[in-house]
C-alpha cells in the first residue's frame, strides 16, 4: 500500500499493490468506461441502462472538473468531503465520504487534518446504507483497513502523516 500525492499537503490517494494507478485515477477511469458501466447496470438490474450510463458519465466528468477546480483555486477539500457518519465528526483519522448533490458517485477518504485527506476508494452508490451493497461493503472495509494502516504507523495529524510520506519515499 502506497500513498500518492495529488495536491501537496491537501489531497492524497492510496495506491494498492494490485493496482497501477492510485484510487482517484483508477475510479475516474472506471467511471468513464462505457463497457464497465453497462455491465454494472446489467448486474445491478438497472431498468434504463442508457440513462444510467449517461448520468454516471456526466457525474464522473463533473466530479473530475470539480476536483480540478478546487486544486486550481486552492479551495479546501473539506467542502467536498464530509463525515461518513455523525460519530466520525470529531474523531482523529475520521472516515469521510465525498459526494456531489444528486450523484451516485462516492469517493471515500480518511481525514488526516483540517484540509488534508487520503482517498481510500470509491463506488457507485446503489443502496441507502453502505452495508446493503457488496461494492460499498468492500469500500467500507478499505476505509477501515486504511485507517488501521495509518494508526499502526503513528499517524494522528498532518505532521506525522508528512513524516510517514518522507520515510516511504
Secondary structure, DSSP 8 states (H G I E B T S, - for coil): -EEEEEETTTEEEEE-TT-SS-HHHHHHHHHT-HHHHHHHHHHTT-S-HHHHHHHHHHHHHHHHHHHHHHHHHT--GGGTEEESSGGGTT-TTEEEEE--TT--EEEEEEEEETTEEEEEEEEE--SSSGGGSHHHHHHHHHHHHHHHHHHHTT--SHHHHHHHHHHH-
